[in-house]
Amino acid sequence: MVQAIILNYYMLKHIKQTGGVETIEQNSAARSKKLYDLLDSSHGFYNCDIRKDCRSRITATWKMTDSNV
């Protein structure tokens, strides 16, 4: 129990130091957009079967279209 409280303390301290929840959310959105933009602009090298309106910012999935790579 004490470890959970200590871990929570450090996590909340980190969130505050990095600008708060809003900043973390914005950074997360920017990172996932960058990744999905790369996948979408790969001209078929990578394939993301997930519809754009259903893509996760936490768990990105994709396939390489050439199985020999």
N, C-alpha and C positions, 0 to 999 in steps of 0.2 A: 504494500500500500504506500509506504513512504517513497519507494522508487518511482511510482506513478506520479506522485505529487511533485517530486523533484524534476522528473522528465517534463511534466506539464509546465512547470515554472520556466525551464529553459526554452521550451518551445514557444511559449507566450512572449518571453523576453526577445527571442529571435524575431518573431512576427512584428513586435513593436519597433525593433531596431531597423527592420527592413522597410518600414513605411506603413505597416498595418495590413489588414486583410484586403483592402481595396488594391493596394500596390501588388500584393502577391497574386491576386486574381488577374490583374492586368498583365503581369509578367507571364502567368500561366497561359493566358489567351494568346499573347504574342509568340511564345515558344511553340504552341501547338499550330498556330497559323503558319509560322515559318516552316515547320515540318511538313504540314499538309500541302503548302505551296510547292515545296521541293518535290514531293511525291507526284503532285498533279502536273508539274512541268517537266517530268523526266522523260517525256515522249515515249511512254510505254515501258521503260526500263523497270519501273516500280508500278504495281497495280494495287489500288486501294478499292476494295469492293463495297465499302460502306458509303451509303448516300451522304452527300455533304451536310445535309441538315441533321444527320444522326451520328456524326463523328464525335468521338470522345476526346476530351482534352487530357484525360488521364492515361488512357490506354490506347495508343495508336497501333493499328494493325495494317500491314501491307504485305504484298507478295512480290517476289522478283519474277518477272515473266519468263526469263530464260533460266531453265533449270540446270544448265551447264555452267553457270557462273558460280 
